[in-house]
């Protein structure tokens, strides 16, 4: 599978997470305050909750329902109640646009 263009980098606000669906794979696309762009599985492993509705804090995404915080770089939960990681997908920036290939998982 090839990488899919998601949006222009400038369209994603700092400290924002948005849900994208690529071929049935739900992904939380996040831009942190420093301009880093990350893509992690959108479903909290504690309870079937969309992580993209949560809160970006540094290089973490916090589930709004129960407070589990996930690392944007490793996908690992940093706080309970979640204990299983979410997948982390490769993000490419090409000519100012964000691309993700859901077949390329860089961490689980």
N, C-alpha and C positions, 0 to 999 in steps of 0.2 A: 504494500500500500504506500502511496506517495503522501508527502506532507500536504496538508490542506491549509490554504490561506484563511485565517480567522478574521483579522481586522488590521487596520493600521495601528502601529505602536501608539500614536498620539490619541487614538480613540479610547484607549484604556487609561482611566484616571489613576493617579497614584493612590495606594491603599484601597484599591477596589478589586473585588472578585466578581467575575461573571461566569455564568454557566454556558458552556458550548456543548453541542452534541455532534460528534463526528462518527458517522456510520454506526449509530447506536451506542457509542461510548460517551458517557457523561463525564465532562472534564470541567474542573474549576480553573479558570484562567485568571492569574493574579499578577498585578503590578505592585511592587512594594514602593515605599517612600524613596528609595535610592534608584529607582528606575529598573530594577531587576524584574524579569518576567518569568513566571513559573506556571506549570500546568500539572495539576494533581487530580487524582480521582475525585469526583464530586460527591461521592456518597460516604458519609461518616460510617466508620466501621462499628461504632457502638449502637447506633439506631438509625435506620434508613432515612437520614436527614441530608438535605442538600448543603454541602459545605460552602458553596458560592453565596449562600445567604448569610454567611458568618462574617467575622471581623478579621481584618488583616492587621497584624501587629508584628512589626519587624519582618522576619522571615518565617512567620507562622500564620496559619489560618485557624481561627477558633470556631468551632461548631456553636451556633447560636442556641441550640436546644439544651445541651448538657455541659458545655464548656470545655470539651476536649480540644486541645491545641495540637495541630499537626505541623511538622516541619515541611516547609515548601521545597527544601532541597533533598530530603531523604524520604518523606512521606510517613515517617514514624510519628506516632502520637507522643507528645511530650508531657501530657497530663491525662489523668483518668477522667472519665470512666472508659474511654477507648483504650484498647491494648494491641489491636492489629493495625498495621500500616496501610496506607492507601498507595496506589501506584503513582509514580512520578514520570511524566512524559517529557521527551525532548522538545525543546522550544527552539525554533530558528528565527532570527531576525534577518530578513532579506529586503533590502531597499526600503526600509522603514515599515515593513509589514511583518506580522507575526504568523508563523506557520507551525503547525503541530501534526505529527504523524502518530496516531494512537497505537500503531503497531510497534513503535519504538519506546519501550519502557526502560528508563534509566535507573530506577530504584523501586523496590517493593518492600 
